[in-house]
């Protein structure tokens, strides 16, 4: 199958990715796409529908998470066997009201991936853009350094030293259009002869990416301190992917003792490395920030990933990777022929944004904004204190509610959905069940105002206390 005839409605209230998801889901449910039938690649379908590839990827990820399609490394996506799967049947409807029934309009969406774009410093960004482009420098439009512009990499090094305790040089830094690209580049640097360990529950995007690159990926159980190193030792993994500053999605902050254990594990063999994804370390509301794991990397075993997507805006596809010395040599030998995926103009804007103090002021403003919403959410959830416990608070932009076994996670989500409130289940992030999971929901607060959080909490407390 090379194409799907989907009548997309850009003007519709339903996002384009959801329209694609709904169409494919119905075709599979109705037997029009049969089990084992290959779906178009994300690139092919995006080209045929004239939408961005990320739009199609979002639709496929949702279908994957619900079990309607399966992904096979190096082969693509295939319709899954859905016989016996539970799904809610839809009553027959006319074409005119089809969109109204299929579309879900939420009053409040507690997405854990939110970013408040209303606080974005548009005026400063416009000023920097104008200043840079009015200089009329033709060099800006030439092909740049494959690793990223030196001045920008230097600005990142200064920031990492001051804010995260990471001592690095511009030569170690590689700029890329998003963390996904940098992880794929890292796969090319490392080679395929590795087994990668990931936290369980996991950041599924990284897990899927490693699987798509034909790695053997093993989930490692966590405790209240993060990835269990004794469990890691029992596996054949020689690379560990971790989010120690604010584990995604549980919110666990890895203490110093566990960090040292992880570094000792990496130092025991030459080919062992740790990938530290420091995706939202800027947002911490209690106590002093814990320096990055990379800051204690005396043996050059930590590969550090950072991004501006959470702290500035998701559309600014600007991330960076700090390679340890041995891997830097391998990158120069095998991958330096790959051109930079970020324009020099964007790099220079963000460089000036950091150097002229705009980034620090924006972080302080955003941190204060999120802290206030975080506190309002905690206050609003107090009536539920007898039914659940709160986890992962005091950092990041989401927290978790862990309930007793009396109610299922699906029931909690369904009750909220009836009130047009969207919450997210922890089970969506679990790779391998351990048999002890309690019903847990994620509540992100970056996209909601304080008043919206108060009202949503009043509703959730009413329906979840029953």
Order of alpha helices (4+ residues) and beta strands (2+ residues): alpha-alpha-alpha-beta-beta-alpha-beta-alpha-alpha-beta-alpha-beta-alpha-beta-beta-alpha-beta-alpha-beta-beta-beta-alpha-alpha-alpha-beta-beta-alpha-beta-beta-beta-alpha
